[in-house]
Amino acid sequence: MPVPSPAEIPLYPAGANDLTLKSWQEQWERYKQEGLELLNSFAKEADSHGIDVEFQQQPGQSGDCIDHWARNWQADLVVVGRRGRSGLSEMLLGSVSNYVLHHAPCSVLIVQ
């Protein structure tokens, strides 16, 4: 049996059907909308304190996205949260804050 090319391999698990895919797409759209609503509420709160805010919600690797937008916006400071992982769990799961700290083109403030 020949090995399929990457273009022939389905991008969803075996057994998934159109109804399952539609459900996943609807769930993704809900998550996107909830994320935008949360970001908007944070932006409004910051604005009420006289802080200029710009935000983006973009799918992708978090560290790469933050680095990309920090460069595009010519940011002076990136503020990221930290979950407190260390050792093996950080090595296996990665650390967005660590990635941003070492790749951002500006100062980085990490808050616990």
DSSP file (Angstrom, degrees, kcal/mol; ACC not computed):
  #  RESIDUE AA STRUCTURE BP1 BP2  ACC     N-H-->O    O-->H-N    N-H-->O    O-->H-N    TCO  KAPPA ALPHA  PHI   PSI    X-CA   Y-CA   Z-CA
    1    1 A M              0   0    0      0, 0.0     2,-0.1     0, 0.0     0, 0.0   0.000 360.0 360.0 360.0 128.1    0.0    0.0    0.0
    2    2 A P        -     0   0    0      0, 0.0     0, 0.0     0, 0.0     0, 0.0  -0.356 360.0-110.3 -70.8 150.1    1.5    3.4   -1.0
    3    3 A V        -     0   0    0      1,-0.1     2,-0.1    -2,-0.1     0, 0.0  -0.656  37.2-117.9 -78.8 131.5    2.1    6.0    1.7
    4    4 A P        -     0   0    0      0, 0.0    -1,-0.1     0, 0.0     5,-0.0  -0.371  24.6-116.5 -70.7 149.4   -0.3    9.0    1.3
    5    5 A S    >>  -     0   0    0      1,-0.1     3,-1.7    -2,-0.1     4,-0.7  -0.426  32.1-104.3 -75.1 160.1    1.2   12.4    0.6
    6    6 A P  G >4 S+     0   0    0      0, 0.0     3,-0.8     0, 0.0    -1,-0.1   0.833 122.0  60.1 -56.1 -31.9    0.6   15.1    3.2
    7    7 A A  G 34 S+     0   0    0      1,-0.2     0, 0.0     3,-0.0     0, 0.0   0.744 103.1  52.1 -68.0 -21.5   -2.1   16.6    1.0
    8    8 A E  G <4 S+     0   0    0     -3,-1.7    -1,-0.2     2,-0.1    -3,-0.0   0.581  86.9  95.8 -90.6 -10.7   -4.1   13.4    1.1
    9    9 A I  S << S-     0   0    0     -3,-0.8     0, 0.0    -4,-0.7     0, 0.0  -0.693  80.5-121.0 -83.9 125.3   -4.1   13.1    4.9
   10   10 A P        -     0   0    0      0, 0.0     4,-0.1     0, 0.0    -2,-0.1  -0.311   9.1-135.8 -65.0 148.8   -7.3   14.5    6.4
   11   11 A L  S    S+     0   0    0      2,-0.1    -2,-0.0     0, 0.0     0, 0.0   0.209  84.2  62.2 -90.5  15.1   -6.9   17.4    8.9
   12   12 A Y  S    S-     0   0    0      4,-0.1     3,-0.1     1,-0.0     4,-0.1  -0.955  96.9 -82.9-137.3 157.0   -9.4   15.9   11.3
   13   13 A P    >   -     0   0    0      0, 0.0     3,-2.1     0, 0.0    -2,-0.1  -0.137  54.4 -90.1 -60.7 151.6   -9.5   12.7   13.3
   14   14 A A  T 3  S+     0   0    0      1,-0.3     3,-0.1    -4,-0.1     0, 0.0  -0.355 115.3  28.9 -57.9 137.9  -10.7    9.5   11.7
   15   15 A G  T 3  S+     0   0    0      1,-0.4    -1,-0.3    -3,-0.1     2,-0.2   0.250  86.1 130.5  92.9 -13.1  -14.4    9.1   12.2
   16   16 A A    <   -     0   0    0     -3,-2.1    -1,-0.4     4,-0.1     2,-0.2  -0.531  38.8-166.8 -72.8 140.0  -15.1   12.8   12.3
   17   17 A N     >  -     0   0    0     -2,-0.2     4,-2.5    -3,-0.1     5,-0.2  -0.624  38.8 -88.4-119.6-179.2  -17.9   13.8   10.1
   18   18 A D  H  > S+     0   0    0      1,-0.2     4,-2.5     2,-0.2     5,-0.2   0.846 126.1  54.4 -60.3 -34.7  -19.2   17.1    8.7
   19   19 A L  H  > S+     0   0    0      2,-0.2     4,-2.2     1,-0.2    -1,-0.2   0.911 109.2  47.8 -65.8 -42.0  -21.5   17.5   11.7
   20   20 A T  H  > S+     0   0    0      2,-0.2     4,-2.4     1,-0.2    -2,-0.2   0.928 112.8  48.5 -63.3 -45.2  -18.5   17.1   14.1
   21   21 A L  H  X S+     0   0    0     -4,-2.5     4,-2.5     1,-0.2    -2,-0.2   0.898 110.5  51.0 -63.0 -40.2  -16.5   19.6   12.1
   22   22 A K  H  X S+     0   0    0     -4,-2.5     4,-2.5    -5,-0.2    -1,-0.2   0.910 109.6  51.0 -63.0 -41.5  -19.4   22.1   12.1
   23   23 A S  H  X S+     0   0    0     -4,-2.2     4,-2.3     2,-0.2    -2,-0.2   0.913 110.6  48.4 -61.8 -43.4  -19.7   21.7   15.8
   24   24 A W  H  X S+     0   0    0     -4,-2.4     4,-2.7     2,-0.2    -2,-0.2   0.908 111.4  50.1 -63.6 -41.9  -15.9   22.4   16.3
   25   25 A Q  H  X S+     0   0    0     -4,-2.5     4,-2.4     2,-0.2    -2,-0.2   0.910 110.9  48.9 -63.6 -41.9  -16.1   25.4   14.0
   26   26 A E  H  X S+     0   0    0     -4,-2.5     4,-2.0     2,-0.2    -1,-0.2   0.904 111.9  49.1 -63.8 -40.9  -19.1   26.8   15.9
   27   27 A Q  H  X S+     0   0    0     -4,-2.3     4,-2.5     2,-0.2    -2,-0.2   0.913 110.3  51.2 -64.5 -42.1  -17.2   26.3   19.2
   28   28 A W  H  X S+     0   0    0     -4,-2.7     4,-2.6     1,-0.2    -2,-0.2   0.912 109.1  50.7 -60.9 -42.9  -14.1   28.0   17.8
   29   29 A E  H  X S+     0   0    0     -4,-2.4     4,-2.4     2,-0.2    -1,-0.2   0.887 109.7  50.5 -62.8 -39.2  -16.3   31.0   16.7
   30   30 A R  H  X S+     0   0    0     -4,-2.0     4,-2.8     2,-0.2     5,-0.2   0.930 110.8  49.0 -63.3 -44.9  -17.8   31.2   20.2
   31   31 A Y  H  X S+     0   0    0     -4,-2.5     4,-2.5     1,-0.2    -2,-0.2   0.912 111.0  50.4 -61.1 -42.4  -14.3   31.1   21.8
   32   32 A K  H  X S+     0   0    0     -4,-2.6     4,-2.3     2,-0.2    -1,-0.2   0.933 112.4  46.5 -61.0 -45.3  -13.1   33.9   19.4
   33   33 A Q  H  X S+     0   0    0     -4,-2.4     4,-2.4     2,-0.2    -2,-0.2   0.916 112.5  49.2 -64.7 -43.8  -16.1   36.1   20.3
   34   34 A E  H  X S+     0   0    0     -4,-2.8     4,-2.2     1,-0.2    -1,-0.2   0.895 110.9  51.6 -62.2 -39.3  -15.7   35.5   24.0
   35   35 A G  H  X S+     0   0    0     -4,-2.5     4,-2.6    -5,-0.2    -2,-0.2   0.916 110.2  47.9 -63.0 -43.9  -12.0   36.4   23.7
   36   36 A L  H  X S+     0   0    0     -4,-2.3     4,-2.7     1,-0.2    -2,-0.2   0.895 110.6  51.6 -64.4 -40.0  -12.8   39.6   21.8
   37   37 A E  H  X S+     0   0    0     -4,-2.4     4,-2.1     2,-0.2    -1,-0.2   0.908 111.3  47.8 -63.3 -41.0  -15.4   40.6   24.4
   38   38 A L  H  X S+     0   0    0     -4,-2.2     4,-2.1     2,-0.2    -2,-0.2   0.928 112.6  48.3 -64.9 -45.4  -12.9   40.0   27.2
   39   39 A L  H  X S+     0   0    0     -4,-2.6     4,-2.6     1,-0.2    -2,-0.2   0.910 110.6  51.9 -61.9 -42.0  -10.2   42.0   25.5
   40   40 A N  H  X S+     0   0    0     -4,-2.7     4,-2.5     1,-0.2    -1,-0.2   0.900 108.3  50.9 -60.7 -40.8  -12.6   44.8   24.8
   41   41 A S  H  X S+     0   0    0     -4,-2.1     4,-2.0     2,-0.2    -1,-0.2   0.898 111.6  47.6 -66.0 -39.0  -13.6   44.9   28.5
   42   42 A F  H  X S+     0   0    0     -4,-2.1     4,-2.5     2,-0.2    -2,-0.2   0.903 111.7  50.8 -65.7 -40.3   -9.9   45.1   29.5
   43   43 A A  H  X S+     0   0    0     -4,-2.6     4,-2.7     1,-0.2    -2,-0.2   0.902 109.7  50.0 -64.4 -41.0   -9.3   47.9   26.9
   44   44 A K  H  X S+     0   0    0     -4,-2.5     4,-2.1     2,-0.2    -1,-0.2   0.907 110.9  49.5 -64.1 -41.2  -12.2   49.9   28.2
   45   45 A E  H  X S+     0   0    0     -4,-2.0     4,-0.6     2,-0.2    -2,-0.2   0.929 112.7  46.8 -64.1 -44.2  -11.0   49.6   31.8
   46   46 A A  H ><>S+     0   0    0     -4,-2.5     5,-2.3     1,-0.2     3,-1.2   0.917 111.0  52.7 -62.7 -42.5   -7.5   50.7   30.8
   47   47 A D  H ><5S+     0   0    0     -4,-2.7     3,-2.0     1,-0.3    -1,-0.2   0.866 101.4  59.7 -61.4 -36.7   -8.9   53.6   28.8
   48   48 A S  H 3<5S+     0   0    0     -4,-2.1    -1,-0.3     1,-0.3    -2,-0.2   0.707 106.6  48.9 -65.8 -17.4  -11.0   54.7   31.8
   49   49 A H  T <<5S-     0   0    0     -3,-1.2    -1,-0.3    -4,-0.6    -2,-0.2   0.237 125.5-102.7-103.0  10.9   -7.6   55.1   33.6
   50   50 A G  T < 5S+     0   0    0     -3,-2.0     2,-0.6     1,-0.2    -3,-0.2   0.712  75.7 139.6  79.3  21.5   -6.1   57.1   30.7
   51   51 A I      < -     0   0    0     -5,-2.3     2,-0.3    -6,-0.1    -1,-0.2  -0.876  50.3-132.8-103.7 123.9   -4.0   54.2   29.3
   52   52 A D        -     0   0    0     -2,-0.6     2,-0.4    -5,-0.0    -9,-0.0  -0.567  30.4-171.3 -71.7 133.7   -3.8   53.8   25.5
   53   53 A V        +     0   0    0     -2,-0.3     2,-0.4   -10,-0.1   -10,-0.0  -0.989  18.7 177.6-132.7 136.3   -4.4   50.2   24.5
   54   54 A E        +     0   0    0     -2,-0.4     2,-0.3     2,-0.0    -2,-0.0  -0.987  16.1 178.7-127.4 143.0   -4.2   48.3   21.3
   55   55 A F        -     0   0    0     -2,-0.4     2,-0.4     2,-0.0    -2,-0.0  -0.978  16.3-163.3-144.2 158.9   -4.9   44.6   21.1
   56   56 A Q        -     0   0    0     -2,-0.3     2,-0.6     2,-0.1    -2,-0.0  -0.993   9.3-155.4-136.1 141.3   -5.0   41.7   18.7
   57   57 A Q        +     0   0    0     -2,-0.4   -21,-0.0     2,-0.0    -2,-0.0  -0.975  32.2 160.3-114.9 115.0   -6.6   38.3   19.0
   58   58 A Q        -     0   0    0     -2,-0.6     2,-0.1     2,-0.1     7,-0.1  -0.996  38.0-123.3-140.5 131.9   -4.8   36.0   16.6
   59   59 A P        +     0   0    0      0, 0.0     2,-0.3     0, 0.0    -2,-0.0  -0.445  66.2  74.7 -70.9 148.1   -4.5   32.3   16.5
   60   60 A G  S    S-     0   0    0     -2,-0.1     2,-0.4     4,-0.0    -2,-0.1  -0.879  90.9 -25.5 144.6-174.2   -1.0   30.8   16.6
   61   61 A Q     >  -     0   0    0     -2,-0.3     4,-2.6     1,-0.1     5,-0.2  -0.581  58.3-137.8 -70.5 124.8    1.9   30.2   18.9
   62   62 A S  H  > S+     0   0    0     -2,-0.4     4,-2.7     1,-0.2     5,-0.2   0.897  98.8  48.0 -55.0 -49.3    1.5   32.7   21.7
   63   63 A G  H  > S+     0   0    0      1,-0.2     4,-2.5     2,-0.2    -1,-0.2   0.918 113.2  47.8 -60.7 -44.7    5.2   33.6   22.0
   64   64 A D  H  > S+     0   0    0      2,-0.2     4,-2.7     1,-0.2    -1,-0.2   0.916 112.9  49.0 -61.8 -43.8    5.6   34.1   18.2
   65   65 A C  H  X S+     0   0    0     -4,-2.6     4,-2.6     2,-0.2     5,-0.2   0.921 112.0  47.6 -63.5 -44.5    2.4   36.2   18.0
   66   66 A I  H  X S+     0   0    0     -4,-2.7     4,-2.3    -5,-0.2    -1,-0.2   0.927 113.8  47.6 -63.4 -44.5    3.5   38.5   20.9
   67   67 A D  H  X S+     0   0    0     -4,-2.5     4,-2.0    -5,-0.2    -2,-0.2   0.922 111.9  51.0 -61.2 -45.0    7.0   38.9   19.4
   68   68 A H  H  X S+     0   0    0     -4,-2.7     4,-2.5     1,-0.2    -2,-0.2   0.939 113.7  42.7 -58.3 -50.3    5.5   39.7   16.0
   69   69 A W  H  X S+     0   0    0     -4,-2.6     4,-2.6     1,-0.2    -1,-0.2   0.841 109.5  57.1 -71.5 -31.9    3.1   42.3   17.3
   70   70 A A  H  <>S+     0   0    0     -4,-2.3     5,-2.4    -5,-0.2     4,-0.5   0.909 111.8  43.9 -61.9 -40.6    5.7   43.9   19.6
   71   71 A R  H ><5S+     0   0    0     -4,-2.0     3,-0.7     3,-0.2    -2,-0.2   0.939 114.7  47.9 -67.9 -47.6    7.9   44.4   16.5
   72   72 A N  H 3<5S+     0   0    0     -4,-2.5    -2,-0.2     1,-0.3    -1,-0.2   0.885 117.7  41.0 -62.2 -39.4    5.1   45.7   14.3
   73   73 A W  T 3<5S-     0   0    0     -4,-2.6    -1,-0.3    -5,-0.2    -2,-0.2   0.518 104.2-129.7 -85.0  -5.0    3.9   48.1   16.9
   74   74 A Q  T < 5 -     0   0    0     -3,-0.7    -3,-0.2    -4,-0.5    -4,-0.1   0.951  38.7-160.7  50.6  52.1    7.4   49.1   17.9
   75   75 A A      < -     0   0    0     -5,-2.4     3,-0.1    -6,-0.2    -1,-0.1  -0.254  26.3-156.7 -65.4 147.6    6.4   48.5   21.5
   76   76 A D  S    S+     0   0    0      1,-0.3    31,-1.2    30,-0.1     2,-0.3   0.720  80.4  15.3 -89.7 -28.8    8.3   49.9   24.4
   77   77 A L  E     -a  107   0A   0     29,-0.2     2,-0.5     2,-0.0    -1,-0.3  -0.996  57.9-159.3-150.8 138.2    7.1   47.3   26.9
   78   78 A V  E     -a  108   0A   0     29,-2.0    31,-3.0    -2,-0.3     2,-0.5  -0.986  12.6-159.9-116.2 129.6    5.4   43.9   26.8
   79   79 A V  E     +a  109   0A   0     -2,-0.5     2,-0.3    29,-0.2    31,-0.2  -0.948  17.5 172.7-110.6 122.7    3.6   42.7   29.9
   80   80 A V  E     -a  110   0A   0     29,-2.4    31,-2.6    -2,-0.5     2,-0.1  -0.942  26.3-124.0-128.9 151.4    3.0   39.0   30.2
   81   81 A G  E     -a  111   0A   0     -2,-0.3     2,-0.4    29,-0.2    31,-0.2  -0.457  17.9-147.5 -86.8 164.9    1.7   36.8   32.9
   82   82 A R        -     0   0    0     29,-1.7    13,-0.0    -2,-0.1    28,-0.0  -0.999  10.1-158.1-135.6 135.6    3.5   33.8   34.4
   83   83 A R        -     0   0    0     -2,-0.4    -1,-0.1     2,-0.1    29,-0.1   0.623  45.7-114.0 -88.9 -14.5    1.9   30.6   35.7
   84   84 A G        +     0   0    0      1,-0.3     2,-0.1     6,-0.0     6,-0.1   0.628  58.4 155.7  92.7  13.1    4.8   29.6   37.8
   85   85 A R        +     0   0    0      4,-0.1     2,-0.3     9,-0.1    -1,-0.3  -0.430  12.7 165.3 -69.8 148.5    5.9   26.5   36.0
   86   86 A S    >>  +     0   0    0     -2,-0.1     3,-0.9     9,-0.0     4,-0.6  -0.961  38.5  10.2-152.9 170.6    9.4   25.4   36.4
   87   87 A G  H 3> S-     0   0    0     -2,-0.3     4,-2.1     1,-0.2     5,-0.1  -0.300 123.3  -2.5  62.7-134.6   11.7   22.5   35.9
   88   88 A L  H 3> S+     0   0    0      1,-0.2     4,-2.8     2,-0.2     5,-0.3   0.870 132.8  53.9 -62.7 -41.9   10.3   19.6   33.9
   89   89 A S  H <> S+     0   0    0     -3,-0.9     4,-2.5     1,-0.2     5,-0.3   0.891 111.3  46.5 -64.4 -37.1    6.8   20.9   33.4
   90   90 A E  H  X S+     0   0    0     -4,-0.6     4,-2.1     2,-0.2    -1,-0.2   0.903 113.1  49.7 -68.7 -39.3    8.2   24.1   31.9
   91   91 A M  H  < S+     0   0    0     -4,-2.1    -2,-0.2     2,-0.2    -1,-0.2   0.905 118.2  38.5 -65.7 -41.2   10.6   22.2   29.7
   92   92 A L  H  < S+     0   0    0     -4,-2.8    -2,-0.2     1,-0.2    -1,-0.2   0.879 127.6  32.6 -77.7 -38.8    7.8   19.9   28.5
   93   93 A L  H  < S-     0   0    0     -4,-2.5    -2,-0.2    -5,-0.3    -3,-0.2   0.617 104.1-134.8 -95.2 -14.2    5.0   22.4   28.2
   94   94 A G     <  -     0   0    0     -4,-2.1     2,-0.4    -5,-0.3    -1,-0.2  -0.090  11.2-106.0  81.8 172.3    7.1   25.4   27.2
   95   95 A S     >  -     0   0    0      1,-0.1     4,-2.3    -4,-0.1     5,-0.2  -0.910  16.8-166.2-144.6 112.0    6.9   28.9   28.6
   96   96 A V  H  > S+     0   0    0     -2,-0.4     4,-2.9     1,-0.2     5,-0.3   0.929  94.9  51.8 -62.2 -45.2    5.4   31.8   26.7
   97   97 A S  H  > S+     0   0    0      1,-0.2     4,-2.5     2,-0.2    -1,-0.2   0.896 110.2  48.7 -61.7 -39.2    6.8   34.3   29.2
   98   98 A N  H  > S+     0   0    0      2,-0.2     4,-1.6     1,-0.2    -1,-0.2   0.910 112.1  49.0 -66.0 -42.0   10.3   32.8   28.8
   99   99 A Y  H  X S+     0   0    0     -4,-2.3     4,-1.3     2,-0.2     3,-0.3   0.948 113.5  45.8 -60.9 -48.8   10.1   32.9   25.0
  100  100 A V  H >X S+     0   0    0     -4,-2.9     4,-2.7     1,-0.2     3,-0.5   0.908 108.4  57.2 -62.8 -41.9    8.9   36.5   25.0
  101  101 A L  H 3< S+     0   0    0     -4,-2.5    -1,-0.2    -5,-0.3    -2,-0.2   0.873 114.9  37.5 -55.4 -38.7   11.6   37.5   27.5
  102  102 A H  H 3< S+     0   0    0     -4,-1.6    -1,-0.2    -3,-0.3    -2,-0.2   0.579 126.8  33.3 -93.2 -10.2   14.3   36.2   25.1
  103  103 A H  H << S+     0   0    0     -4,-1.3    -2,-0.2    -3,-0.5    -3,-0.2   0.631  84.4 107.6-120.1 -18.9   12.8   37.2   21.8
  104  104 A A     <  -     0   0    0     -4,-2.7   -37,-0.1    -5,-0.2     4,-0.1  -0.306  64.4-136.3 -66.2 146.6   10.9   40.5   22.2
  105  105 A P  S    S+     0   0    0      0, 0.0     2,-0.2     0, 0.0    -1,-0.1   0.324  83.7  37.0 -84.1   9.5   12.5   43.6   20.8
  106  106 A C  S    S-     0   0    0      1,-0.1   -29,-0.2    -5,-0.0   -30,-0.1  -0.765 104.6 -52.8-144.2-174.6   11.8   45.6   23.9
  107  107 A S  E     -a   77   0A   0    -31,-1.2   -29,-2.0    -2,-0.2     2,-0.4  -0.353  49.0-151.4 -66.7 149.8   11.6   45.4   27.6
  108  108 A V  E     -a   78   0A   0    -31,-0.2     2,-0.6    -7,-0.1   -29,-0.2  -0.993   7.6-162.3-129.2 128.8    9.4   42.7   29.1
  109  109 A L  E     -a   79   0A   0    -31,-3.0   -29,-2.4    -2,-0.4     2,-0.5  -0.956  10.0-161.8-110.2 120.2    7.6   42.8   32.4
  110  110 A I  E     -a   80   0A   0     -2,-0.6     2,-0.4   -31,-0.2   -29,-0.2  -0.897   6.4-168.0-105.5 124.8    6.6   39.3   33.7
  111  111 A V  E      a   81   0A   0    -31,-2.6   -29,-1.7    -2,-0.5    -2,-0.0  -0.907 360.0 360.0-114.3 141.0    3.9   39.3   36.4
  112  112 A Q              0   0    0     -2,-0.4   -31,-0.1   -31,-0.2    -1,-0.1   0.439 360.0 360.0 -81.0 360.0    2.9   36.3   38.5
